[in-house]
Amino acid sequence: GIAASLGQIGSAMADPISCHGSQGKRIYRLSLTSSMIAVPVGSLLSTTVACPRLLFNILSAIQITSAVFIADCALGLFSASADFWKSDFGGEVYIVCFAIVGGLEGYLLTMAYRYIGDAEEVPGIRRQSASRLLSLLGVLAVNPISFGLGFAIDKGSVRCRDI
């Protein structure tokens, strides 16, 4: 959700020539495609491969770090990194981060539902309630941020800036 809102801007910012260059368009195409493939693959993996809690937490940290990298590229959070993102290697890192965010979104979210469903010591009605609460919290956490970013993008506050 949130990475998708920043995807096009971040990839345009990674273009070494301008906001409308071919390199940025290539980065966006590959980022979006890899993310859209990674989400269902991650979800399928979580149904077949159990994830210990420690690994779940490590994967969550990796996803958050990748999302911060995407936000840095798109929003210029760390001005010293602008040259890195415009390099060939920076563009490739951007694509990989986008795929990681998507793949881990599919994996971690489905794994969270699996944790709830596999908790046999918890009565079924409570597991159902926890599952519904997780769905609601996912919407309440992501949608306002995505809405705010969409509004800022629409107003031009968040946009690609040729540097």
Disulfide bonds with the S-S distance in Angstrom:
Cys19-Cys160 1.99
